[in-house]
Amino acid sequence: MREKPKRQIRIWAMFCHLSALLAWMLLFFLVFLGIPLYLPLNIFLPLIIWRFNKAKSSWVDFQGKESLNFQISLTLYILIIILISLLMLLTICGIAVTTNSTGQEIKTLLDTLLFVWFGITSIMILLQLFLVSFASFKAYKGEHYRYPWTVRFLR
């Protein structure tokens, strides 16, 4: 059986995960205040914690890489959703212009696109909240956990 890492090491491993949630909350707060910040803080904060503490323990190194891989994957998924949404928006506007659609038809299509986009975004936020909390709990307990749907950029 593997030996459980020391408490301080487990706390740093837990912070590798929780710092991403803190970064998302900070981003939403800044956008809510009207400050358009487009930095991927959800990647920068875990990266900083991981870089400064990975030499202390292989446990922090493993958990930091896992957190970073998940946050990079999640950021890429969000960018893909944004790109698909923009392409759909351009397609809807192009079809509306070429077919002389009424304002009500365009409004219905845009409302549907917004509803679907909001639903997907809400699911991703809730899923991240659950997965990051679960991973940080497991890291603190000294148990291995791998995020699902994650591309392993860092090995």
N, C-alpha and C positions, 0 to 999 in steps of 0.2 A: 504494500500500500504506500502511496505517496505521502510524504510528510507535508503537513499544512504549513504554508508560509507564515512568517511572523506577522503580528497584527499591523505594524506600521506599513509593511509591504502590501498587505491586503487592502489597507486604506488607500494607498496610492493607486493600486490597481482599480479600486472602486471609483476613484476620482477620474481615472481615464475615461470611464463610461459616463459618469454623471456630468462631467464638464461639457459634454456635447449637448445635454439637455439644458444646462445653464446657458450655453451659447445660443440655442434656439430661442429660449425665453428672452434673452437680451436682444436678439434680432427683432423678435416680434414687438418688444417694448419700444425699441428705437423707431421701428416703422410706424407703430401706433402714435408715437410722438410727432411723426412727420419727418423723421430723419431717414432718407433713403440710403440704407447701408447695404451694399451688395457683396459683402465679403463672406466667404464661407467660414464663419466663426466656428461652426460645428466641427470643422476639421482642424482649425488652428489651435483651439484650446486643448483638445486631447493630444495633438501633436506636441505642444509645448510640454505638457505633463509627461508624456512618453519619452521625449528626447532627454529631459533632465533626470529621469528616474530609471531608464531602461538598464543602465549599467549596474544599478544597485541589486537587481534581482531579475531572474529569468521569468518570474511570475508577472512582474510589471511589464516586461518586454512582451510577453504573450498577450496579456490583456490590452495593452496599448495598441498593438498591431490589430487585434481583433476589433477594437473600438474604431480605429482609424479606417480599417477596411469597410466596416459597416457604414460609417459616415460618408466616406467617399462614394460608396455604392448608392447610398440614399440620395446624395447630392446629384449624382448622374441620373438616377431615376426621375428626380424632380425636373432636371433640365430637359430630359426626354419628354416628359409630360407637358412642359411649357412649350417646347417646339411643336409637338403634335397639336396642341391647342391653338397656337398661332397659325399653323398651316390650315387647320379647320376654319379658323376665323377668316383668313384670307380667301379660302374656298367659298365660304358662305357669302362673303361680300362680293366676290367675283360672280357667283351665280345670281345674286340679287341684282347686280348692275346689268348683267347681260340679258336677264329674263324680265326685266321691269317688274320685279316683285313688289308687292305692297309693303308698307311699313309694318303691318301686323305680322306678316309672314316672317320678315326679317327679325322682328322682335321675338317671336316664338322660337326661332332657331337659335338666336343668341342667348335667350333665357335657358334653353335646353343645354347648350354648351356650357354656360356658367354653372348650372345645376350639377352637371356631370363632373366638371372640373372641381367644384367645391366638394362634392362627395368623395372623389378620389383623394384630394388633398387632406380632407378630414380623416379618412381611413389611414393614410400614411402617417399623419401626426399621432393618431391614437396608437397605431402599431409601433411607432418609434418609442412613444412614451412607455408602453408596456415592455417592449424588448430591452430597451436601455435600462429600465428599472430592474428587470429580471436579471440581466447580465451583471449589473453592479452588485446586486444581492449575492449572486453566485460568486463573483470575484471576491467579495468580502468574506464569504464563507470558505474560500479556498477551493472551490469546485470549478471544474472546467465547463465552459459554455461557449458554443460557437453560434453566431448569429445566422439565421436562415436567410436565403436569397442574397448572399454577400459574395461579391467578387473579391478574391484574395489578391489584392495588389501588393501588399507587403507580406512576405513569408518569413 
